[in-house]
Amino acid sequence: MSPVPKPSPLTREQRRALLARLSPLANLRRILGEVPRGSPLGQEALAVLGANALVLLLALLMQGLLGELVWAFFWQSAIGWTLMLRRIRRLERADLAGLTLPAGHAPEQFLRGLRAVMPFILGFTGLAVHLFYALMLLAVGARWPEGSGWLWLAVALLALRAWLAHRGQLEQDRREPPVLLAAAYTPFLALPVIHLLPLLAVLLGDSRLLLAAFVTLRAAFELICLDYERQFAAVLREAERLERR
């Protein structure tokens, strides 16, 4: 049996206050505010902005089309999903805030089962989602270009950014056990925007202005997701603390 979220006895005002901390625009403003301070979160934000700016500049210099550039972000998504599976397999400790384990299951026993089963479940899910994503991109006219050296360079830039973020995440997991519910749900929350935004962009056309707007929106969404797991984890811990009062 799988763990299930705990029913919340919190008041409406408490739930509203906690959910306000997950506001996308509020998180975006907070993260951008960290950039001038040079904090670790600000440095992560600069890495996101820098990688996306370089990809956009590369596409503009090479006169790449939006229907071509979306493939770079397709591969970034696929690589990110693979690294998420790698993180799950390496998970040794986890905070179970927000979850109620089935009777007779100790946390250590559950985590062992998680490392054995979840990579297969999430791997199959990721494969199905990205296969569908690729078919949809082809259906709306996105094509991998001939002479695509610049596009592979864009993929390499985004993959490097994903790998560095993954290493930082593993280091953070070693310092502090992640909240399992936040770690498991956050990638799924990002999927609709990550996959629908490129499809919509390709359908709208292939102008340089639209290409720049797409990369800017994509970077903004990546910034919102940058600290979302930590914010979600903090909300779950705070909710658990309020429930025990």
Summary of the structure (lengths in Angstrom):
residues: 245
radius of gyration: 19.5
end to end distance: 29.1
largest distance: 63.1
contacts: 713
relative contact order: 0.19
helix: 76%
strand: 2%
